[in-house]
Amino acid sequence: MPAYYSEQIVHPNVSVNQRHYTHTVADWGMFCRETMVVFLEGSSVKIGGPNKTVEIDESKFGRRKYYRGHPAKGQWVFGGVERESGETFLVPVPDRTADTLMTIIRDWIEPGTTVISDSWAAYRNLGTQGYTHRTVNHSMQFVNPHTGAHTNTILGTWRSVKAFLGQYNRGEDYELHLAHYMFAARCKAKRIPPYLQFLHVVANIDWSRCSLPRTERTT
């Protein structure tokens, strides 16, 4: 599976004394994920278009929305998946307002796309923005009985993403780990081995014009 092999990039199996090499392995993992961020920022294109369908949805990461009657900390992530290709975008968002989500939709999805969502109010005007909008009301059914619209693909993506993040499901690292997942998903969609793609990316980045963000670490 591509996700497995991409995980081996950032967490290689090494027969070394883990106590002495923990920082080296952690630094390597950070470098790999930061490299994936740079690659995605420089190569990402809009998904969808005429005769294409993109499912969109938001999901809460970190913790459930409420715990004993009080809001719990966590991170909302907005995402979309093109059914025909499997191309995916995942963006951490500060809120789920129409302004926030519509800006991301315009940034990531081509006009003319058939966009399928749930009945969240923020999507209400999507049909006036150059998209064909179909909805499914999840409080009543998972498939719209009149149009056949469903968001099963993006719902399955959330399950995969959360399993992929696992123990790294921490707010401060979302951009890096979501980039890791998107890198693996893109390789899967294009049927390219992630490890070979990563080596190609590293070999072709112009490092003289690239400044990777440095993450502070206390020892």
N, C-alpha and C positions, 0 to 999 in steps of 0.2 A: 504493500500500500504506500502511496506517495507520502502520506503524513508520517508513516513510520520512518521512511528513509530520510525525510527532511529533519525529523527529530534526531537522527543519528548525526546530522551535520553539527548541531549545536550541543549535543551530548554524546560525543563519541565514546565507545568502549575502550578504555585505556587500562593497561595493567601497571598502574603506578600506585604509590602510596597516596591515597586520597587525602589524608590529613595534610600533606605538604603541597599537594597540587590542586587543592580546592579552588584557590583564587585563580590559578591559571585556567582551569576548566571554565570557571564562571566568566572570566574575561573573554575567553574564546566564544562562549555562548552569546555574550553581549555583543561582541563584534559581528557575529553571524547575523543576529537579528537586526542590528543597526544597518548592516549591509543590505538586508532585505528591504528595510524601510527606504533606503536611498534608491534601490532598484525600482521599487514600486512607484515612488514619487516621480521617477524619471521616465517610466514606461507605461503608466496606467492610462487607459483610454476609456471613453464612455462605453457602456454596454447597451444592448437593445438596439432599437431602430425599427423601421417598417417590417411587419411580419415577424417580429420578435416579441417574446413575452418575458417580462421581468416581475418576479414576486418580491415584495418589500415587506419589512416588518421591523419592529423594535423589540429588544429583549433586555431584561435586567440581569447584569452579571454581578457576582460577588456574594450577594445575599438576597433573600426574598424581600419583596417590597415592604412587607410589614412583619413585625415581630412583637407579639404581645400588645398589639394595638398601637405601636409606635413605628414611624418610618425607620427603615434600616438603611445603613450606608450601602452603597453599591454603585455600579456604573451602567448607565443606559448605553446600548450600542444599537445603531441603526444599520440595517444591511439590505442588500438586494442580490438576487441570483437570476441570471439569464437562463431560462430553461433549456434553450437550444444548445448552448455551449458549456454551461456550468460556470461561466465567468462570474466572479463574486466581488462585491465590495462590502467592507465593514468599517464603520466610522464611529468612534466614541463620541457621544453627544452630551451636552450639559442638561438638555431637557428635550421634551417631545412636542414642542410647540410647532405650529404650522410654519412659522418663519424659519426655524431651524431645519426641519425636515424637508421643506420645499427647496431650500437652498442646496441641500445635499443631493436631492433628486435631480435638480437642474445640472449640477456639477457632474453627476455620474451616469445619468440615463438619457439616451438620445431621444429627441422629439420623435413622435410617430410610433413610439413603443406602446404595446398593450401592457399596462401596469396593473397588477392584481395586489390588493391589500385587504386587510380587515376593515372594520367600520370605524376606526379611530378618526375622530373629528378633524384632526390636522390634515387628513387627505381629502377633505370635502371638495375642494376646488381643483383637484388634480386634473379633472377632465377639461378644464378651461385653460390649461397650460401647455397644450399641444400633445397630450397623451390620451389614449383610449383607456379609461379607468373602469375596472371591474372590481367588485367587492364581494366579500363573504362575511356574514355576521357570525362570529365564532360563539356568541352567546346562544345561537340557535342551531347552527350546523357547521360542519367543516368543509362542505361543498355546497355552493349556491345551486339549489335545485333548478333554477331557471336558466342560468348561464354556464353552469359547470365550473365556475371559477373556484379556485382553492389556492391555499398558500402552503401546501404540504412540503414543497421543495425547500422553502426558506425555514420552515419549522424544523425540518430534518437537519438543515445546516446549523441551526442553533444547537441542536443536540451534539452534532459533531464538533463544533467550536468549543463548547463547554467541556467536552471530554478531552479535547486536544489541549486546552489550557491547563486543566487539572489543578495541580498544586500551585501553578503560577498565576492563578486567578486573583491578581492584586491590582488595585486601581492604578498605581503609579507605573505599571508595566503594560497597560492595555495596548497602547499603540504598537509597542515592539512585538508582543505576542500575537496580536491580530495580524500584523504584517507577516509574521511567520506562517500563520494559517493561510493567509491569502496567497503567499508564495507557493505553498504546497498545493492549494486548490488550483492555481493557475497552471502549475506543472501537470497536475492531473488532467485538466481540461485540454491541454495541448499534448498530452501523452509524452512528456519529457521527464526522464529521471531527475528528481530534485537535486541530487548530489551533483550530477553533471551540469545542470543548469546553474547551480551555485558557483561552481568552479568557473563557468563561462562568465558569470556576472563579475566575479572578483577580478578576472583577467582583463575585463574590458572597461571597468570603471576608470575614469580619469581621476586618479587620486590627488593630482596636483590641484584640481578644482573642487575637491570634495572635502568637506570637514564633518566628520562623524561626531555626533553629540557624545560627550563624555559623561558617564554616570559616576557620581561620587560614591565611594565605598569606604566605610570605616573598617579598620582591621582590629 
